Amino acid sequence: MATTADDWAAPPREPVLPDAPAVTVDLDDLDELYPDIDGLDAEGLVLSLPEARTLDLLRSRLRGCAIDVPEGCSIEAGDSVLDGLDLVGRRITGLVRTHLVRCRLSGADLAEATLEDVTFEDCALDLASWRLARIRRVAVHGGRIEGLDATAAQLEDLTITGVGLEDVLLERARCERVDLTGADLTSVTAVATLAGATISPAQAVALAARMARSIGVRVLDPEDPARAFPPLRDRK
């Protein structure tokens, strides 16, 4: 069967930024508990909001800015470009039409979050949680995603390139147009978790022995019987 454009993951839509963004923001004018930062273009700014319970970043471009909010504060972003932000361990509940570049999201909690039209470019997503998240038109280009937990997530139009899937958990994830053709699958052992994803012919050949073992097929090299690869279920 010939492939069509509908077989491939759709790319994320670009953020819609204001034509005349603000270059300053008066933090004292914002709601102390539920601040919204809208239309800001800033570099090296410290957003100190010590009482915030939620923080919405809207139509903004932030470069090397620091977000100083309480540990339990949930963050959302829409129509924004975030470059070089430290979001390690942060609770992120939603990203829509957002481009993140060189951001640190190690250990970030995106469980049950909605990510739609999002690009992660050279970001650290290692040990982040996408459990039960709703992912639609999301691209991960480079960076790190080791230990990413996407258990039971809904993955639709997801592209991962230039990064290895080491210890990435996809159990019970629903995959629809998940493009892994540009990812490094060398470290993937639980190949059954890739069900529903798209890989390249070369990747399929490299994974063939592991795929066979995962369904109980014994792989034996007739030239060297001592190097038999037993089915995974027989291995102790």
C-alpha positions, 0 to 999 in steps of 0.5 A: 500500500502506498503511503500518503500525506495522511500517514505522516504526523502533521507539524505543529502550527506556529505561535501567533505573536502580537505585532507590537509586543510590550517590552516591560511589565509591571508585576505589581499590576498583576493579580497576585494569585492568578497572574496573566502575562500577555504580549511581553517581549523580554530578555533576562527579565526576572518574573518574581511572583511569590504568591502565584498559584497559576501563571499564564504566559500569553502571546509572549517571547521570553529569552533567558528570563527567570520564572520565580513562582512557588513550587506548586504554581501551575504554568500554562503558555499559549502563542509564545516563544520561550527560549532558555527558560529553566522549568525544571520540576515545574508543573505545566498544565497546558501548552498551545502554539508554543515554541520552546528552545533550549529550555530545561524541563527535566523532571517537569510534571505535565501529567494530564496536560494538554499539549497542542501545536508545540515544538521542543527544540534542543530542550531537556525533557529527561525524567519529565512526566507526560502520563495521561497527557493529550499530545497533538501536533507536537515535535521534539527536535534534539535535546534529551528525553531519557526517562520520559514517562508517557504512560497512557498518553494520547499521542497524535501527530507526534514527531521525535527526531535527533534524540534517543528513546532510552527508558522512554515509557509508552505503555498503554499510550495510544499512538496515532501518526507518531513519527519516530523515523528520525529518532535513535531507537538503539536503546529500545528494548520494550519494542512492544511499546512502539505499537502504532508508531512509524519507523523507517525500514532501516530501523525495522531491520535493526529492531527485527531480532528484538521484535521477534523475541518480544513475541516469543520467537527464538532467534538463532544464528545458524553459523554460530548456534552458541549465540542464540537469542532466546525469547524475552519471556524465557530470559531470567 
